[in-house]
Amino acid sequence: MIRKTLSASLLAALFLATPALAEEATIGRPIEGGSLHQGHLDMVAYYVPRGDLLEVTATFAPKTGGDPLRFVMGLANSDAVAFSIPGHPGSLYAFSRSGKEVTVSTETDTSLRADATMP
């Protein structure tokens, strides 16, 4: 009985401690758009080739209204970057490039990260 309770508790703790990958979009061609709608922000992204880089433009719009935020980044092959949006620390957005594909994902679990701007 104790073994079953401990096993169930351990399994539940592992699921609760693991951040869930909420959404993912892969962009496979220039100007093709991808979007994510998890959390408090909607995000749309696309890329254009710039030499050896893929210039990725991502626009984040709060669902409750307000000004959108636009980020532009150059990704070389095998590059990856992840960040949260100022004022919206509850979601982590990740961008990675493999060949001519850019994958964008978001996860929502702030319990495993600390916001450096918070006292």
DSSP file (Angstrom, degrees, kcal/mol; ACC not computed):
  #  RESIDUE AA STRUCTURE BP1 BP2  ACC     N-H-->O    O-->H-N    N-H-->O    O-->H-N    TCO  KAPPA ALPHA  PHI   PSI    X-CA   Y-CA   Z-CA
    1    1 A M     >        0   0    0      0, 0.0     4,-2.1     0, 0.0     5,-0.2   0.000 360.0 360.0 360.0 -46.6    0.0    0.0    0.0
    2    2 A I  H  >  +     0   0    0      1,-0.2     4,-2.7     2,-0.2     5,-0.2   0.901 360.0  53.8 -64.9 -39.8    2.8    2.4    0.9
    3    3 A R  H  > S+     0   0    0      1,-0.2     4,-2.6     2,-0.2    -1,-0.2   0.915 109.1  48.1 -61.4 -43.6    4.7    1.5   -2.2
    4    4 A K  H  > S+     0   0    0      2,-0.2     4,-2.5     1,-0.2    -1,-0.2   0.904 112.5  49.0 -63.6 -41.5    1.7    2.3   -4.4
    5    5 A T  H  X S+     0   0    0     -4,-2.1     4,-2.5     2,-0.2    -2,-0.2   0.923 113.0  46.8 -64.4 -44.8    1.1    5.6   -2.7
    6    6 A L  H  X S+     0   0    0     -4,-2.7     4,-2.7     2,-0.2    -2,-0.2   0.906 112.6  50.1 -64.2 -41.3    4.8    6.6   -3.0
    7    7 A S  H  X S+     0   0    0     -4,-2.6     4,-2.4    -5,-0.2    -2,-0.2   0.921 112.7  46.2 -63.4 -43.7    4.8    5.5   -6.7
    8    8 A A  H  X S+     0   0    0     -4,-2.5     4,-2.4     2,-0.2    -2,-0.2   0.900 113.8  49.1 -65.4 -40.5    1.7    7.6   -7.5
    9    9 A S  H  X S+     0   0    0     -4,-2.5     4,-2.4     2,-0.2    -2,-0.2   0.910 111.9  48.3 -65.0 -42.5    3.1   10.6   -5.6
   10   10 A L  H  X S+     0   0    0     -4,-2.7     4,-2.2     2,-0.2    -2,-0.2   0.914 112.2  49.0 -64.1 -43.3    6.4   10.4   -7.4
   11   11 A L  H  X S+     0   0    0     -4,-2.4     4,-2.0     1,-0.2    -2,-0.2   0.918 111.8  48.5 -62.5 -44.1    4.7   10.1  -10.8
   12   12 A A  H  X S+     0   0    0     -4,-2.4     4,-2.2     1,-0.2    -1,-0.2   0.904 110.6  51.6 -62.7 -41.5    2.4   13.1  -10.0
   13   13 A A  H  X S+     0   0    0     -4,-2.4     4,-2.1     1,-0.2    -1,-0.2   0.888 107.8  52.3 -63.6 -39.4    5.4   15.1   -8.9
   14   14 A L  H  X S+     0   0    0     -4,-2.2     4,-1.1     1,-0.2    -1,-0.2   0.911 110.8  47.0 -64.0 -42.1    7.3   14.4  -12.1
   15   15 A F  H  < S+     0   0    0     -4,-2.0    -1,-0.2     1,-0.2    -2,-0.2   0.889 114.4  47.1 -66.6 -38.1    4.4   15.5  -14.2
   16   16 A L  H  < S+     0   0    0     -4,-2.2    -2,-0.2     1,-0.2    -1,-0.2   0.826 112.8  48.9 -72.4 -31.3    4.0   18.7  -12.2
   17   17 A A  H  < S+     0   0    0     -4,-2.1    -1,-0.2    -5,-0.2    -2,-0.2   0.649  93.7  87.2 -83.6 -15.8    7.7   19.6  -12.2
   18   18 A T  S  < S-     0   0    0     -4,-1.1     2,-0.1    -3,-0.2    -4,-0.0  -0.745  81.2-126.0 -89.6 123.3    8.1   19.1  -16.0
   19   19 A P        -     0   0    0      0, 0.0     2,-0.5     0, 0.0    90,-0.1  -0.441  25.3-128.6 -66.9 139.1    7.3   22.2  -18.1
   20   20 A A        -     0   0    0     88,-0.4    88,-1.0    -2,-0.1     2,-1.0  -0.750   8.6-130.0 -92.1 131.3    4.8   21.4  -20.8
   21   21 A L  E     -A  107   0A   0     -2,-0.5    86,-0.2     1,-0.2     3,-0.1  -0.712  29.5-174.5 -76.6 108.3    5.6   22.3  -24.4
   22   22 A A  E     -     0   0A   0     84,-1.4     2,-0.3    -2,-1.0    -1,-0.2   0.917  55.4  -2.4 -79.0 -45.1    2.4   24.1  -25.1
   23   23 A E  E     -A  106   0A   0     83,-1.5    83,-1.9    15,-0.0     2,-0.3  -0.980  54.2-172.8-148.1 156.1    2.7   24.9  -28.8
   24   24 A E  E     -A  105   0A   0     -2,-0.3     2,-0.4    81,-0.2    81,-0.2  -0.981   1.2-175.3-151.3 140.5    5.1   24.6  -31.7
   25   25 A A  E     -A  104   0A   0     79,-2.9    79,-3.2    -2,-0.3     2,-0.5  -0.998  11.3-152.8-136.1 140.0    5.2   25.9  -35.3
   26   26 A T  E     -A  103   0A   0     -2,-0.4     2,-0.6    77,-0.2    77,-0.2  -0.960   3.7-157.4-115.8 129.4    7.7   25.1  -38.1
   27   27 A I  E     +A  102   0A   0     75,-3.4    75,-2.4    -2,-0.5     7,-0.1  -0.922  14.8 174.5-105.8 119.5    8.3   27.6  -40.9
   28   28 A G        +     0   0    0     -2,-0.6    -1,-0.1    73,-0.2    72,-0.1   0.531  57.9  36.7-107.5  -7.6    9.7   25.9  -43.9
   29   29 A R  S >  S-     0   0    0      3,-0.1     3,-1.6    73,-0.1    18,-0.4  -0.977  91.7 -83.6-143.2 154.4    9.8   28.6  -46.6
   30   30 A P  T 3  S+     0   0    0      0, 0.0    18,-0.2     0, 0.0     3,-0.1  -0.299 113.3   8.6 -57.2 140.9   10.6   32.3  -46.8
   31   31 A I  T 3  S+     0   0    0     16,-2.8     2,-0.3     1,-0.3    17,-0.1   0.290  92.7 132.5  69.3  -7.3    7.6   34.5  -46.0
   32   32 A E    <   -     0   0    0     -3,-1.6    15,-0.4    15,-0.2    -1,-0.3  -0.586  52.2-135.8 -69.6 132.0    5.6   31.5  -44.8
   33   33 A G        -     0   0    0     -2,-0.3     2,-0.3    13,-0.1    13,-0.2  -0.587  21.2-170.5 -94.6 153.4    4.0   32.4  -41.5
   34   34 A G  E     -D   45   0B   0     11,-2.3    11,-2.8    -2,-0.2     2,-0.3  -0.978   9.6-165.1-133.6 149.0    3.7   30.5  -38.3
   35   35 A S  E     -D   44   0B   0     -2,-0.3     2,-0.3     9,-0.2     9,-0.2  -0.979  12.5-165.0-140.2 152.3    1.7   31.4  -35.2
   36   36 A L  E     -D   43   0B   0      7,-2.3     7,-2.8    -2,-0.3    69,-0.0  -0.974   4.7-178.6-130.7 145.1    1.4   30.5  -31.6
   37   37 A H        +     0   0    0     -2,-0.3     2,-0.2     5,-0.2     5,-0.1   0.136  35.7 129.0-133.7  20.8   -1.6   31.5  -29.3
   38   38 A Q    >   -     0   0    0      2,-0.1     3,-0.8     5,-0.1     2,-0.1  -0.517  65.7  -7.0 -79.6 145.4   -0.7   30.1  -25.9
   39   39 A G  T 3  S-     0   0    0      1,-0.2    69,-0.0    -2,-0.2    52,-0.0  -0.344 117.7 -31.0  76.9-150.8   -0.9   32.2  -22.8
   40   40 A H  T 3  S+     0   0    0     -2,-0.1    23,-2.6    22,-0.1    24,-0.4   0.456 119.6  65.3 -88.0  -2.7   -1.5   36.0  -22.7
   41   41 A L  E <   - E   0  62B   0     -3,-0.8     2,-0.4    21,-0.2    19,-0.0  -0.925  63.4-147.9-124.5 145.9    0.2   36.7  -26.1
   42   42 A D  E     - E   0  61B   0     19,-2.7    19,-2.9    -2,-0.4     2,-0.4  -0.903  24.3-164.0-101.0 141.6   -0.5   35.9  -29.7
   43   43 A M  E     -DE  36  60B   0     -7,-2.8    -7,-2.3    -2,-0.4     2,-0.4  -0.992  13.6-175.2-133.2 135.5    2.7   35.5  -31.8
   44   44 A V  E     +DE  35  59B   0     15,-2.1    15,-2.9    -2,-0.4     2,-0.3  -0.993  13.0 179.4-126.3 136.1    3.2   35.5  -35.6
   45   45 A A  E     +DE  34  58B   0    -11,-2.8   -11,-2.3    -2,-0.4     2,-0.3  -0.970  10.2 163.5-138.0 152.1    6.6   34.8  -37.2
   46   46 A Y  E     - E   0  57B   0     11,-1.8    11,-2.8    -2,-0.3     2,-0.3  -0.944  19.7-141.2-152.1 168.4    8.1   34.6  -40.6
   47   47 A Y  E     - E   0  56B   0    -15,-0.4   -16,-2.8   -18,-0.4     9,-0.2  -0.960   7.0-163.6-135.9 158.5   11.6   34.6  -42.1
   48   48 A V  E     - E   0  55B   0      7,-1.7     7,-3.0    -2,-0.3     2,-0.2  -0.990  34.2-108.1-132.2 141.9   13.5   36.0  -45.2
   49   49 A P  E     - E   0  54B   0      0, 0.0     2,-0.3     0, 0.0     5,-0.2  -0.481  31.6-179.8 -70.4 138.8   16.9   34.8  -46.3
   50   50 A R  E >   - E   0  53B   0      3,-3.0     3,-1.9    -2,-0.2     2,-0.3  -0.751  62.2 -67.4-136.7  85.5   19.8   37.3  -45.7
   51   51 A G  T 3  S-     0   0    0     -2,-0.3    -1,-0.2     1,-0.3     0, 0.0  -0.527 117.4 -13.0  66.7-127.1   23.0   35.7  -47.0
   52   52 A D  T 3  S+     0   0    0     -2,-0.3    25,-0.3    -3,-0.1    -1,-0.3   0.566 128.0  80.1 -81.8  -8.9   23.8   32.8  -44.8
   53   53 A L  E <  S-E   50   0B   0     -3,-1.9    -3,-3.0    23,-0.1     2,-0.6  -0.618  71.3-139.5 -96.8 155.8   21.3   34.0  -42.2
   54   54 A L  E     -EF  49  75B   0     21,-2.0    21,-2.4    -5,-0.2     2,-0.9  -0.981  22.0-143.4-107.1 117.9   17.5   33.6  -42.0
   55   55 A E  E     -EF  48  74B   0     -7,-3.0    -7,-1.7    -2,-0.6     2,-0.5  -0.737  18.6-161.1 -86.1 109.7   16.2   36.9  -40.7
   56   56 A V  E     -EF  47  73B   0     17,-3.2    17,-2.5    -2,-0.9     2,-0.5  -0.785   7.4-165.5 -96.5 129.4   13.2   36.0  -38.4
   57   57 A T  E     -EF  46  72B   0    -11,-2.8   -11,-1.8    -2,-0.5     2,-0.4  -0.972   8.5-177.4-113.7 125.0   10.6   38.6  -37.6
   58   58 A A  E     -EF  45  71B   0     13,-2.9    13,-2.9    -2,-0.5     2,-0.5  -0.986   8.2-163.3-124.7 130.8    8.3   37.8  -34.7
   59   59 A T  E     -EF  44  70B   0    -15,-2.9   -15,-2.1    -2,-0.4     2,-0.5  -0.963   3.9-162.7-116.7 127.7    5.4   40.0  -33.6
   60   60 A F  E     -EF  43  69B   0      9,-3.4     9,-2.9    -2,-0.5   -17,-0.2  -0.933   6.2-172.9-111.9 127.8    3.8   39.5  -30.2
   61   61 A A  E     -E   42   0B   0    -19,-2.9   -19,-2.7    -2,-0.5     2,-0.1  -0.983  25.4-123.3-124.4 125.7    0.4   41.0  -29.4
   62   62 A P  E >   -E   41   0B   0      0, 0.0     3,-1.4     0, 0.0   -21,-0.2  -0.435  14.8-139.4 -63.8 136.0   -1.2   41.0  -26.0
   63   63 A K  T 3  S+     0   0    0    -23,-2.6   -22,-0.1     1,-0.3     3,-0.1   0.749 102.1  56.7 -68.4 -23.0   -4.7   39.3  -26.1
   64   64 A T  T 3  S-     0   0    0    -24,-0.4    -1,-0.3     1,-0.3     2,-0.1   0.354 121.3 -98.3 -89.7   6.5   -6.1   42.0  -23.8
   65   65 A G    <   +     0   0    0     -3,-1.4    -1,-0.3     1,-0.1     2,-0.2  -0.317  69.2 115.5  98.6 173.3   -5.1   44.8  -26.1
   66   66 A G        -     0   0    0     -2,-0.1    -1,-0.1    -3,-0.1     0, 0.0  -0.543  69.9 -35.5 113.6 176.7   -2.1   47.1  -26.0
   67   67 A D        -     0   0    0     -2,-0.2     2,-0.1    -6,-0.1    -7,-0.0  -0.506  58.8-124.7 -76.6 136.4    0.9   47.7  -28.2
   68   68 A P        -     0   0    0      0, 0.0     2,-0.4     0, 0.0    -7,-0.2  -0.398  18.4-137.3 -73.0 157.8    2.4   44.8  -30.1
   69   69 A L  E     -F   60   0B   0     -9,-2.9    -9,-3.4    -2,-0.1     2,-0.4  -0.960  13.8-158.3-116.6 136.1    6.1   44.0  -29.7
   70   70 A R  E     -F   59   0B   0     -2,-0.4     2,-0.4   -11,-0.2   -11,-0.2  -0.958   6.8-172.2-119.3 132.9    8.3   43.1  -32.7
   71   71 A F  E     -F   58   0B   0    -13,-2.9   -13,-2.9    -2,-0.4     2,-0.4  -0.970   2.7-168.0-121.0 137.1   11.6   41.2  -32.6
   72   72 A V  E     +F   57   0B   0     -2,-0.4     2,-0.3   -15,-0.2   -15,-0.2  -0.995  15.2 167.9-125.5 128.8   13.9   40.7  -35.5
   73   73 A M  E     -F   56   0B   0    -17,-2.5   -17,-3.2    -2,-0.4     2,-0.5  -0.994  30.7-132.3-141.6 146.4   16.8   38.2  -35.2
   74   74 A G  E     -F   55   0B   0     -2,-0.3     2,-0.5   -19,-0.2   -19,-0.2  -0.877  23.3-163.6 -98.1 126.1   19.3   36.6  -37.6
   75   75 A L  E     -F   54   0B   0    -21,-2.4   -21,-2.0    -2,-0.5     2,-0.2  -0.944   3.6-158.1-113.9 124.0   19.6   32.8  -37.2
   76   76 A A    >   -     0   0    0     -2,-0.5     3,-2.2   -23,-0.2    21,-0.2  -0.479  50.4 -67.1 -83.7 165.9   22.5   30.9  -38.7
   77   77 A N  T 3  S+     0   0    0    -25,-0.3    21,-0.2     1,-0.3    -1,-0.2  -0.319 124.7  12.8 -56.8 134.8   22.2   27.1  -39.3
   78   78 A S  T 3  S+     0   0    0     19,-1.1    -1,-0.3     1,-0.3    20,-0.1   0.472  93.9 140.7  74.0   6.9   21.8   25.3  -35.9
   79   79 A D    <   -     0   0    0     -3,-2.2    18,-2.5    17,-0.0     2,-0.3  -0.447  26.8-178.0 -73.8 152.6   21.3   28.5  -33.9
   80   80 A A  E     +B   96   0A   0     16,-0.2     2,-0.3    -2,-0.1    16,-0.2  -0.981   6.4 176.7-149.9 144.0   18.8   28.5  -31.1
   81   81 A V  E     -B   95   0A   0     14,-2.6    14,-3.1    -2,-0.3     2,-0.3  -0.992   5.8-169.8-146.3 147.6   17.6   31.3  -28.8
   82   82 A A  E     +B   94   0A   0     -2,-0.3     2,-0.3    12,-0.2    12,-0.2  -0.997  16.3 151.1-139.8 143.8   14.9   31.4  -26.0
   83   83 A F  E     -B   93   0A   0     10,-2.4    10,-3.1    -2,-0.3     2,-0.3  -0.985  35.4-122.4-161.2 162.0   13.5   34.4  -24.1
   84   84 A S  E     -     0   0A   0     -2,-0.3     8,-0.1     8,-0.2    -2,-0.0  -0.773  37.2-107.2-106.2 161.1   10.5   35.7  -22.3
   85   85 A I  E >   -B   88   0A   0      3,-0.8     3,-2.8     6,-0.5     6,-0.2  -0.721  38.5-102.1 -90.5 132.7    8.7   38.9  -23.3
   86   86 A P  T 3  S+     0   0    0      0, 0.0    -1,-0.1     0, 0.0     0, 0.0  -0.282 111.2  16.4 -53.0 131.4    9.1   42.0  -21.0
   87   87 A G  T 3  S+     0   0    0     -3,-0.0     3,-0.1     1,-0.0    -2,-0.0   0.333 120.5  70.4  85.4  -7.5    6.0   42.3  -18.9
   88   88 A H  E X   +B   85   0A   0     -3,-2.8     3,-1.1     3,-0.1    -3,-0.8  -0.486  50.2 156.2-136.7  63.5    4.9   38.7  -19.7
   89   89 A P  E 3   +     0   0A   0      0, 0.0    -1,-0.1     0, 0.0    -2,-0.0   0.511  55.5  86.2 -73.1  -1.7    7.3   36.4  -17.8
   90   90 A G  E 3  S+     0   0A   0     -5,-0.1     2,-0.4    18,-0.1    19,-0.2   0.600  86.3  53.3 -75.8 -10.6    4.9   33.5  -17.8
   91   91 A S  E <   -     0   0A   0     -3,-1.1     2,-0.5    17,-0.2    -6,-0.5  -0.973  65.1-152.9-129.4 141.4    5.9   32.2  -21.2
   92   92 A L  E     - C   0 107A   0     15,-2.6    15,-1.9    -2,-0.4     2,-0.4  -0.958  13.5-157.9-110.9 124.5    9.2   31.2  -22.7
   93   93 A Y  E     -BC  83 106A   0    -10,-3.1   -10,-2.4    -2,-0.5     2,-0.4  -0.878   7.8-166.8-104.6 132.4    9.5   31.5  -26.5
   94   94 A A  E     -BC  82 105A   0     11,-2.8    11,-2.4    -2,-0.4     2,-0.4  -0.963   6.2-170.3-123.4 137.2   12.2   29.5  -28.3
   95   95 A F  E     +BC  81 104A   0    -14,-3.1   -14,-2.6    -2,-0.4     2,-0.3  -0.989  11.7 172.1-124.2 130.9   13.4   29.9  -31.9
   96   96 A S  E     -BC  80 103A   0      7,-2.2     7,-2.9    -2,-0.4     2,-0.4  -0.992  17.9-147.3-140.7 150.4   15.7   27.3  -33.6
   97   97 A R  E     + C   0 102A   0    -18,-2.5   -19,-1.1    -2,-0.3     2,-0.4  -0.951  15.6 173.8-120.7 136.0   17.0   26.9  -37.1
   98   98 A S  E >   - C   0 101A   0      3,-2.6     3,-1.9    -2,-0.4     2,-0.4  -0.901  69.5 -52.0-137.6 107.6   17.8   23.6  -38.9
   99   99 A G  T 3  S-     0   0    0     -2,-0.4   -21,-0.1     1,-0.3     0, 0.0  -0.496 123.3 -17.6  64.5-121.3   18.7   24.1  -42.6
  100  100 A K  T 3  S+     0   0    0     -2,-0.4     2,-0.4    -3,-0.1    -1,-0.3   0.172 120.1  94.3-103.0  16.7   15.9   26.2  -44.1
  101  101 A E  E <   - C   0  98A   0     -3,-1.9    -3,-2.6   -75,-0.0     2,-0.5  -0.899  53.4-164.5-111.5 139.7   13.4   25.5  -41.3
  102  102 A V  E     -AC  27  97A   0    -75,-2.4   -75,-3.4    -2,-0.4     2,-0.5  -0.988   8.3-159.3-118.8 126.8   12.8   27.6  -38.3
  103  103 A T  E     -AC  26  96A   0     -7,-2.9    -7,-2.2    -2,-0.5     2,-0.4  -0.914   5.5-168.7-108.4 132.0   10.9   26.1  -35.4
  104  104 A V  E     +AC  25  95A   0    -79,-3.2   -79,-2.9    -2,-0.5     2,-0.3  -0.962  12.8 169.1-118.7 133.9    9.1   28.3  -32.9
  105  105 A S  E     -AC  24  94A   0    -11,-2.4   -11,-2.8    -2,-0.4     2,-0.4  -0.955  18.4-155.5-141.4 161.6    7.8   27.0  -29.6
  106  106 A T  E     -AC  23  93A   0    -83,-1.9   -83,-1.5    -2,-0.3   -84,-1.4  -0.997   6.6-173.6-136.4 143.0    6.4   28.3  -26.3
  107  107 A E  E     -AC  21  92A   0    -15,-1.9   -15,-2.6    -2,-0.4     2,-0.5  -0.969  13.9-147.3-130.8 151.3    6.2   26.7  -22.9
  108  108 A T        +     0   0    0    -88,-1.0   -88,-0.4    -2,-0.3   -17,-0.2  -0.878  51.2 109.5-124.9 100.0    4.5   28.0  -19.8
  109  109 A D    >   +     0   0    0     -2,-0.5     3,-0.6   -19,-0.2     4,-0.1  -0.552  24.5 170.9-165.9  96.5    6.1   27.2  -16.5
  110  110 A T  G >   +     0   0    0      1,-0.2     3,-1.3     2,-0.1   -19,-0.1   0.542  64.6  86.0 -87.9  -5.9    7.7   30.1  -14.6
  111  111 A S  G 3  S+     0   0    0      1,-0.3    -1,-0.2     3,-0.1   -94,-0.0   0.742  90.4  50.2 -67.3 -19.6    8.3   28.0  -11.4
  112  112 A L  G <  S+     0   0    0     -3,-0.6     2,-0.3     2,-0.0    -1,-0.3   0.488 108.7  58.8 -95.6  -3.0   11.6   26.7  -12.8
  113  113 A R    <   -     0   0    0     -3,-1.3     2,-0.4    -4,-0.1     0, 0.0  -0.899  68.4-142.3-125.9 154.0   13.0   30.2  -13.8
  114  114 A A        -     0   0    0     -2,-0.3     2,-0.7     4,-0.0    -3,-0.1  -0.934  18.7-129.3-113.1 140.0   13.7   33.4  -11.9
  115  115 A D    >   -     0   0    0     -2,-0.4     3,-1.7     1,-0.1    -5,-0.0  -0.798  13.5-152.7 -88.6 116.0   13.1   36.8  -13.4
  116  116 A A  T 3  S+     0   0    0     -2,-0.7    -1,-0.1     1,-0.3    -2,-0.0   0.690  91.6  59.5 -64.3 -19.2   16.4   38.7  -13.0
  117  117 A T  T 3  S+     0   0    0      2,-0.0    -1,-0.3    -3,-0.0    -2,-0.0   0.589  85.6  93.2 -87.3  -8.8   14.5   42.0  -12.9
  118  118 A M    <         0   0    0     -3,-1.7    -4,-0.0     1,-0.1     0, 0.0  -0.636 360.0 360.0 -84.3 141.0   12.4   41.1   -9.9
  119  119 A P              0   0    0      0, 0.0    -1,-0.1     0, 0.0    -3,-0.1   0.497 360.0 360.0 -72.9 360.0   13.7   42.1   -6.4
